[in-house]
Amino acid sequence: MGLLTAIFISGFFQNDQLLSTHMGERINELSLRELGFSILAIVVAAGLVVMLWYMTGIDWLGILMIKIVEEVPRTLYFFGSSVGGVLIAASFDSLANGKIPFGTNGLLISFIFLVAFFLIGFFIRQATIARTRE
């Protein structure tokens, strides 16, 4: 999704300024802070639900807690694909016109970034599934 958005915003790589602006909006210190705060919010919400669950013993609170924890992999998938797509778009734009010094190294970095976020999300998801089956 991030790749297609970057392609459409830049007019199919016709406008480098728009692509650079889009990259600056997607990849900055705020995006990393937003990811951290999203995960923190999930942990706090899950902690509150667990505390209420232990105090009351209501079964549906346990189910709610599992649903909240399942948001961590989704958040990682979304962030990884959004930033990874923008990196891929920047790499293709660099290869197409050579104005942004990124090129094939950018494709490698993009691939590593996407795979890393996917694997982290996948392993957290598998741990969640294994934990709920116990």
Secondary structure, 3 states (H helix, E strand, C coil): CHHHHHHHHCCCCCCHHHHHHHHHHHCCHHHHHHHHHHHHHHHHHHHHHHHHHHHHCCHHHHHHHHHHHCHHHHHHHHHHHHHHHHHHHHHHHHHHHCCCCCHHHHHHHHHHHHHHHHHHHHHHHHHHHHHHHC
